[in-house]
Amino acid sequence: MKTEQKLKVAFVILLIILISLISFGGIFIKQTKFVNNILPDYSWGTDLTGSRVIGITVSNSTNTVIYDKDGNVVEEEGKDTTTKEEPINPEEILTKENYQKAKEIIAERLERMGVTNYTMRFDEENGKMYIEIPENNQTDSIAQYTAIKGDFKIVDAETEEELLNKDHLEKAYWSYNTAESGTTIFLVMQFDEEGTKTLENITSTYTSYLENGETKTKNVNFMIDDTPLINTYFSEVISNGMIQLSIGKATTSGEDFANYANEAAQIAILLDTDALPITYTIDENRYVISDITPEMLFIPIIIAVVLIAIGIVFLILRYKKNGFLAAISYIGYIALYLLVLRFTNTIITLEGIVGIVIAVILNYIFTMYLLHLLKHQEANTLAEESNSFKEAVLKALFILIPVTIVSVVLCFVKWVGASSFGMTIFWGIIISFIYHLVVTRSLIVTVTKK
């Protein structure tokens, strides 16, 4: 081989090694004071992880309202007052349109929380919803924030007068700041032009002050659904319409950081989406255990790894140099395939695992067929080697095109098992085709030139 060809092959091998290290090991980056793997997790199906069934129903709770003798609402009972239990969901708002809007808002919240693998059963007659989501360490907080109505306002802490509400909230998100004492998580809220003016007035009014030589404060409450999020006053005027509320306390613990960040993110999503038009309550929160345990998958995984290792050794022993290069290429294909499944958020169910196995086997068969052609055609030039590669690709296409079409059809099936199987097969074939054209061809065809 010429020096240029050697450099090309060396570059491809180094690229495969890099992809393999990233796929099998991860990319660990220091974020604040903590080192985290920035690769997205695999999206496992509920048949492998178990699931949580959350039942959400329209609340039938009531509020006690006090009226004076003239029919006006008053704060306290007294002479000539009467009380009445009034539903928090008046009859006039219990419509199919509001039920549908609530469903869409909850679906948006789930997607914003990163929950794409869920099923929802919805009764348009009464607004009842059953949502099934995968069980993981975020499930409890997802269940908590999914059904919250999501009204937000800032009120005077003493009089409960509303000062600013969600109508003027432009966006909400979370951020953090690192100091010597640790990392603090913040909930950040940005208000629109009118809200900015109102906030400036609030922050100049609700401050600390001296009275008879004693420092006192005039406070506000940040409220979500009439529940105080934080009680505070302001030490400076905020004129840019952006306010930061600390969530938790400064921490040097990675676990605490993750918990505070998750809480801030969930609240931000709640504020950044519309409030539910109806008040809901969770009347069911049930864990469904998976029939498949990690122990049941352990032995098949070990067997699969051993079979892959045997296949790689066979390639090397039978086809020598080409077999060694094909083995390197094969490992790179598996690594790249798994990376794509991560980044495309492909849901991996038991059927999806079968699809992955089939895709890996098909790739191995193609590799064997290509090496067989190269060995028996005894090509002497780079052009002849290239023709052998094209012949292998063309013959493979006659088989893979129908399989690809079927996999695409399965991707749109509502049954998650079938769609998972279709997605894993689809990505396996597409990646295999492109990978062999770019990587395997660069390795084997270049090296075998005589």
N, C-alpha and C positions, 0 to 999 in steps of 0.2 A: 504494500500500500504506500501511496505517496504521503508526505508529511501532512498535507491538507486533509486527506481522508482520515488519517490517524487522529488528527485534532477533532474532526467532526465526530468520529466514533467516541472519543474520550468525552466530548461535550455531552453527547446523548446519554452515555452511561452515568455521568455525574448528575445529569438532570433526572434520570430515573431514580438514582439514590436519594436525591433531594426530595422528590415527590413521595418516595416510600417512607422516608423519615418523618415527613409532615403528616402523611396519612395514618401511619401506625403509631407515631409518637405524639404528634400535635405541634402547635406553635405556642410557645409559652412566652408571654410578654409581661413585663412589670407594669402593672396599672396601680397608680398611687403607690402604696407600700406593699402590694400583694402581687404575686406572680400567678397569672391565670392563662389557661389554654383558650385562645381566641377562636378556635375552630367550633362551628356549631355542632351540637350534639346530634346523634342519629334520632330520627323521629320514629319511635317504636310504637307499634300498634297496641291497642288495648288487650288483644289476646295474649300478648307477651308480658305486659306490665301490670295488668289489672286495670280497673277503671273506677271512676266515681260517678254515680248517678245522682244528679242534683235536681230535685223537684222544686219548681218555682211556681207559686200560685198568687193570685190577686189577694192582697190582704183584706181581711174583713174586720180589722181593728177599728176602734172608735175613739174619738176624743171627747172629753167632757167639756162642754161649752157652758159658761155661766151668762145668763141674761138678767138685766134689771127689769123693772116693771114696764119700761117703755120698749123693751125688745132689743136694747143695745147690749153688745158683748162687753163684759167687765172682767177684771182679773180675779177678784175675790168674791166669795159668797157673803151676803149680808142681808139686810132687811129687804123684803120684797124681791129677792133674786130667785131665779129658777135655774135648774141645770138640765141639760139635755145631752144625750149621747149621740154624737153625729159621726157617721162613717168617714174615715180619712179618704176613702174613694167614693165620692158622690156618684149617684146613679148615672148622671148625665155624661160622665167621662168614661164609663164602662162600655166602650164601643169597639166594634171589630177593627176600626181604623186605628184606635189607640193600642189595641192588642198587637196589631201587625207592626206598628211603629216601635213598640217595646221589644218585640222579637228582633227587629233589625238593629236596634241599639245594642242589645245584648250580644248579638252576633258580631257586631263591630268591635265591642269591647273584647270578646274572646280572641278575635284575630289580632287586635292590637297587643294583647297579652301573649301572643305567640302560640295560641292554641288553634291549630289548623285541623288536627285530627279529632274532631268531635262530631257527635250526632245530636240532633235536636228534634224532639217530637213536640208539635205545637197544636193546641186546640183553639181554633179561631173563634169558637163560640164563647169560651170563658177565659181565654188568655193563659190557660195552664200550659207550662212547658216542662219537659223532662230533657235534661242535657247530660250526655255521657261524655266524659273527658278522660284522657289517660291519667293514671295515678303516678304522681311524682312529688318532689319536694315543694312544688309550687301550687299543688292542687288546693290546699286549704285556703290560701290567700285568693286564688282565682274564684273559688266558690263564694268567699266572703264578699268580694267586690263586684261580682257579676250582677247580683240582684239589687244592689243598693240603688236608690232612686237617683242620687247624684246632684241634688240641688246644692248650690254653694252661695254663701253670702258672708259679708263682714258686717257685724252688728255691734252696737254699743253694749259693753259688758254689763252695764247697770240697767239701762232702759230697754234693751233689746231692739232698739230702733235700727232698721236696716240702712246701712250706709253704702254698700256696694254689693252687686250680685253677679251671677254667672253670665248675664247678658253682655257684660263688658269685658269678659275674659277672652283674650285673643288666643292664647296657647298656654299650655302647662307642660313642664318636663322636669327631669331631675338632673342634678349636677353634684359635684363634690369638691371639697377643698382639703388639701393636706398641709398639716402643720406639724410642729414637733410633738404636740400632744396626741396626734393621731389624725385620722381622716373623718371629716364630717360630711354627711349626706344632706343635700338641700332639695326641697321642693320649690321649683322656680315657677312663678306666675307672671305672665306678661299681659297687661291690660291694653285695650284700644285707646283711642285718643280721648274720648269722653271719660273712660275709666281712669286714665292717667291723671287727668285733672282732679277727679274725685279722690283718687289715692293720695295725691299731693296735699289736698285739703285735710284728709284723714290723718296723715302722718305729721302734719303740723299742729293738729288739735289734740290728738291722743298721745300725750307725752308725759314726762315727769315734771313736777312743779313743787315749789316750796310753799308751805302753808303753816304759818306760825312757827317757822324754823324747822319744820318737819317735811321731809321729802315724801311726796305722794305721787301716785300715777293715775292717769285716766286711760283705761284699757278698752280693747276691742276683743271680740271673739271671732275667730275664723270658724264658720259653721258648715258642716256637711250634713244635710238632712236633719237640721235642728240639733245635731250633736256637735259639741265644741271640739274642734281639731286642735286649737291652741288659743291660749289667752295671753295677750301681750300688749305692750305699748311700744312707741317708736322713739329712738334716741336721735334720729335725724330725719329730715324731710326727704321723701323719695319723689323725685321729679321726672324720672324716666319711665315710670309705669311698670317697673319690674321689682318684684318683691321676692325674697328668698326666706323660706322657713326651714329651720333645721329639723331633721327627722332623726330621733335618737340622740346620741351623744358622740363626741369624738372617740374613735376606736382604733386600736392597732390589731384587732382580731379580724381575720379574713372572714370568719363565719358571721360575725356581727355586721361587717361591712356589707356582705351579700344580703343579709336580712333587712337592713335599713334601706339599701338600694332597691330591693324588691318592693318594700312597702311604699317608698317614694314613687317608684314607677307605676304601681297600681293606682295610687291616688291621682297621679298626673293623668293617667288614661281616663279615670273616672271624671276628672274635671274637663278633659279635652274632648269628651264625647257629650252628646245631648243628655239631659236628664230624662229619666223614664217618665212618660206622661201619667203613669199609674204607679201607685206604691205596691210593690210585691214583697212577698216573704218566702223564705226557704222552708218548706215543710217536709223535705226529704233530703238526706245527705248520706248516701249508702255506698259502701265500698264493695266492689265486685271482684272477688279473687280470681286471678288468672289460673286456668287449668294447666298452664305450662310453667314449670318452675325453672330457675336458673340451673338446678342440678340436672334436669331433664335435657337441657341444651348443651351441657358441658361435654358429655361424651361425643355427641355428633360433631361438635366444633373441633375437638381433638382429632377425631377420625378424618375430618375434612382437611385439617392442617397436615396430617401425616400423608394423606393421599396426594396433596399438592406437592409436598416434599419429594415423594416417590416419583411423581410425574416429572418434576424438575430434574431429578437425578437421571431418570430414563432419557430425557432429551440430551443431557450432556454425554452419557455413555454411548448413545446410538449415533448422534450426529456431531460429536466432537466440538470443534470450534463453533460451528453454526448453532449447535445445540446449547452451548454455553451462553451465546449471545441471545438466543431465543428464550432461555430461562430467565435471563436478566430482564428482557422485554416483558415476559409473562408476569413477573413480580411487579413490574412497573404498571402494567395494565390493571392488576388487582388493586394496587394502591390508588391509582387515578380513579378507578370505578367507585371505590368506597368514598373518596373525596367528593365526587359528583353527587352521590346519594346524600351526603351530608348537606351540601350547599343547595341542592334542589329541594330539600325538605321532604324527600320521598318517604312516605309512611311505610315502615318495614313490619309486616305481619309475618306469620308463619308461612303463608303463601308467598310473601315477598322474599323470604329466605330461600324458598325453593326456586324462585325466579333468579336470584343471585347465583345459586349453584348451577342452574342451567346455563346462564350467561357465561360463567367461568369455564364450564365444560365446553361450550361452543367455541370459545376463544382458544382453548387448548387444542381442540380438533383442527381448527384452522391453522394453528401454528404447526402442528404435526404434518398436515397436508402440504403446507408451504415448504417445510424442510424436506419432505419426501420428493417433491418436484425438483428442488435444487440438487438433491443428491443423485437422482437417476437421470436427469437431463444433461448432466455434465457440461454445464454452460462454461464458456471460456471467456466471455466478455461481459462487461457491465450491462450492455444492452440486452444480452441473452438472459442474464440474471433478472433484469427488470421485467422482461417478457414473462418469465416464470412467475414472478410476483403478480403481474397483471392477470395471468391465467388463473392463479389461485383465487384472486379477489373476484373475478367474474364468475367462477363456478360457485363461490360462496354466496354471491348475490342472489343466485337463482333459489337458494334455500332461505336466505335471510330476509329477502323482501316480503314473502308471504308471512313469515313469522313476525316481522316488524309491523305489518298491517294489522295482524291479529292482536299484537300487544297494544297498539294504539287504540283499537276498539275497546279492549279491556280497561284501558285507563279511564274511560268515561262511564264504566259500570258503577252503579251506586254502592254495590257491595264492596266494602273497603278491602277485603281479601283479594278479590279479583282485580281491583284497580291497583293494589300494591304489586301483585304478580305482574300485571301489564307494565307498570312503570319501571320495575327493576329489569325486566326483559328488554324493554325499549332502550333504556339508558345503557344497558350492557352491550347491545348490538351497535348502537350509534357510536359509543366510545371505542368499541373494538375496531370498527371500520376505520374511523379517523386515526386511531392510535397506530394501527398497522400501516396505514398509508404514510404517516409522518415518522413514527419512531422505529418500528420494526424494519421497515424498508431502509431507513437510514443506517441501521446497524448491520443487517445481514447482507443486503445487496451491495453495500459499499465494501464490506470486509471481504466478501467472496470473489471480488474482482481479481483475476489472475494476470 
